[in-house]
């Protein structure tokens, strides 16, 4: 399957979309800050805000202090559960 665009160059729109997504990700990550580190895995503000918005179904800026605390604790628990096997493995290594 060959993708073509109006320019006649195959795959041009796919490459352009990929480049744009990569630039957006790099820019957003440049401003992200680490909120906490769980078993060596950093929780960034970007990940936290996406998680918060998915849980409260509104923009993160509209979250109450109670919601912020509750869902940060919940996200920390998720990180703890998903990184624990790796942490246990690393603890056995001198």
KASUL-V311966 format. One line per field, one symbol per residue. ss: DSSP state (H for helix, E for strand, - for the rest). burial: b if it has 9 or more other ideal C-beta (glycine too) atoms within 8 Angstrom, else e. Layout:
ss = ???
burial = ???
This chain:
ss = -----------HHHHHHHHHHHHHHHHHHHH--EEEEE--EEEEHHHHHHHHHHHH---HHH--HHHHHHHHHHHHHHHHHHHHHHHHHHH---
burial = eeeebeeeeeebeeeeeeeeeeeeeeebbeebebeeebbebebbbbbbbebbbebbeeeeeebeeebbeebbebbbeebbeebbebbeeeeeee
